[in-house]
């Protein structure tokens, strides 16, 4: 009987008392960790939001508008040139990105019609 009581008491003490295991919170684990792994990256949330100023935004929109105007003028010149060449009976060497033919395909028709 005395043996059963001792086993029960040992089991109860082991079950309900905290044990010191060599885990992450032990002194040997904490002292074995490296001091620092390197510089900590700066969080983008640690500084205020930076946006372009009114003048920078205006300059950006102005450049975009100028580029669009220049593109429209270039297309208009190209259309006028194509119309003038068509009046003379010459194919305009027009091509675009992804076209199934290049500008070399038009040189053959110019040579054949000349």
Secondary structure, 3 states (H helix, E strand, C coil): CHHHHHHHHHHHHHHHCCCCCCCCCCHHHHHHCCCCCCCCCCCHHHCCCCCCCHHHHHHHHHHHHHHHHHHHHHHHHHHHHHHHHHHCCCCCCCCCCCCCCCCHHHHHHHHHHC
